[in-house]
Amino acid sequence: MKVDGKDMRTIWLEPDGWSVGIIDQTALPHQFTTVRLSSVQDVARAIATMQVRGAPLIGATAAYGVALALRADASDEALERACTTLAATRPSAVNLKWALDEMVAVVRNRPREERLAAAYRRAAEICDEDVAINQAIGRHGANLIGAIAANRAGHPAQVLTHCNAGWLATVDFGTALAPIYVAHDRGAAVHVWVDETRPRNQGAALTAWELGQHGVPHTVIADNTGGHLMQHGMVDMVLVGADRVTADGDVCNKIGTYLKALAAKDNGVPFYVGLPSPTIDFSLSDGAAEIPIEQRTADEVATVTGRTVDGRVEKVRIVPEGSTVANYGFDVTPARLVSGLITERGVIEPRRDALAAAFAERAQAAR
Amino acid sequence: MKVDGKDMRTIWLEPDGWSVGIIDQTALPHQFTTVRLSSVQDVARAIATMQVRGAPLIGATAAYGVALALRADASDEALERACTTLAATRPSAVNLKWALDEMVAVVRNRPREERLAAAYRRAAEICDEDVAINQAIGRHGANLIGAIAANRAGHPAQVLTHCNAGWLATVDFGTALAPIYVAHDRGAAVHVWVDETRPRNQGAALTAWELGQHGVPHTVIADNTGGHLMQHGMVDMVLVGADRVTADGDVCNKIGTYLKALAAKDNGVPFYVGLPSPTIDFSLSDGAAEIPIEQRTADEVATVTGRTVDGRVEKVRIVPEGSTVANYGFDVTPARLVSGLITERGVIEPRRDALAAAFAERAQAAR
């Protein structure tokens, strides 16, 4: 996607051919800074401090982390050490684990002198595969948006999104936002309602920033607003990402997604989820009962970070001292509220048989 | 209610017998400051800058504003000027208009020398009437909470609230929070989930502060959280205030209320609204269609005000420059999602016949 009019990915090989560039996402939206990673320690720090975030991007960055580790020391011990270090940065990230396994599989049975090139090659492939998956999600979803736009007689299709499942969370295009980018690039008129997404404000900070950079019209709203908009016919489609989807189509995503799904149902607004198929966990069925919901630090709710009028970035506390705070990171939207799952293989109904048919190889492996 | 262990109201006559004391609510929760109002200009400024807010408290403060105006000049012209000034401070506040009409009715047909005493008397009555109404709401609602607590075998009754309809919004006790205070003071175990209530954070700033001061256990959560809590059986009742209720029982309240009502319905959690009966507008029926929703300044969504680690109060921007922002202040919860309206005359079903029967004199006057 574009930044300041130039095409960019969220991660790239630097011109030196070995070090890795990323965008420091903790500084967004107030500052656009890139960071050069030249060691596995650099990569571990970038993941742990959330300079990179989003499951696909974490996986891709970790893959390059293994390559950087092998550049310093191509031994089995160094490989193992690198994987242990990287796996500990975000222990619950499924993609991180997957990317490390991929790298080990490619490297382990090779002679030392071949390992480095193989690692860089596989890391680049992991990035390109992510982009290809997201482009496919984008094409399938853009057809839905295009159909709405075609019926709107010049008015833009109104899409509401929650959190950030955009290109910043992936290598490029994003998952939930890929259909929006593809539709926009095809010339469809699209306007996006961006939930600010408390407590971490990834909507206001990241989604608004990346849509703005790419030139997609959008409006930031408080998370409380979507129901009112849907009641008044101001939303044509809700489109969100997913952290995990069960074999029955229940969707675990950023806290607050379930509330938007309820409002969509109550107002006849279609509710779609954009996701790469590895997000589907065929070992789970009832999301609300089976998916443990991470409780995060109270500080995320009790404080807000932003930029002062004179340009300093400050953290301010909004909750009285002495008040208890709870911070649940995710919630589960039952499949009955989901209109469709937009995957790289098309739009799938959120039902066990439909998902198993579309991803037979994975559904069978989970038995 | 209590502040630092002492009983207080939100507005009081100072020991000098004529000037009026208020709490500066714009400084909460970071600072507890009282302000002395000694002229109608002081009162107009306090209302306009939201040092006092909440319909009942605005009305009570405006009433004292008329008294202070008459203290300087008891003429008809001064009375009219004062009402014009005060009415302009918050043009859409129904209670403000009502309180001014009350004051004019009491003063106008009296000789000048009697006006001042009559005005102070009526202002004090308006305050006491508000307290009496809220205590009645509190008693009726506390019975509901008590019944839940009795079934919880020692675990607290879990009540979720949105925004601030507490004693800070009234002269004392509050509307939605009155049942909680009464239940707590009766010895029932109650715990309150406090929605932070973006964009102005009245939940985190005001509700959490007043519950904390009175010693009611509570936990502040992001507005996105309630659905997850209800899905997991962690909420026994939702209890909110109202800005306006239609003759058919539709409830206009702070933006985001509707989303919580949907989650309550989806999870079989009772959803109650605490309100003084003047909030019912018998001239309206379909709330979503008929109640215009105020759009407020983008700044409220784009920025957050809080306290820095070193104690300064700062405003920080969280939305990228160049992103559009929308700020709808209220939404409408359809009567079908409301379990009951807790009024000073008891818990009323949100239906036209039930409301008309309970408030026959007002329902008939609206025909």
Interface residues (C-beta under 8 A of the other chain):
Chain A: L28 P29 H30 W193 V194 E196 T197 R198 P199 N201 A204 A205 A208 W209 L211 G212 P217 H218 T219 V220 I221 A222 D223 N224 T225 G226 G227 H228 L229 Q231 H232 K254 I255 G256 Y258 L259 K260 L262 A263 D266 A288 I293 V301 A302 T303 V304 T305 G306 R307 T308 V309 V313 E314 K315 V316 R317 I318 V319 P320 G322 S323 T324 V325 A326 N327 Y328 F330 D331 V332
Chain B: P29 H30 W193 V194 E196 T197 R198 P199 N201 A204 A205 A208 W209 L211 G212 P217 H218 T219 V220 I221 A222 D223 N224 T225 G226 G227 H228 L229 Q231 H232 K254 I255 G256 Y258 L259 K260 L262 A263 D266 A288 I293 V301 A302 T303 V304 T305 G306 R307 T308 V309 V313 E314 K315 V316 R317 I318 V319 P320 G322 S323 T324 V325 A326 N327 Y328 F330 D331 V332
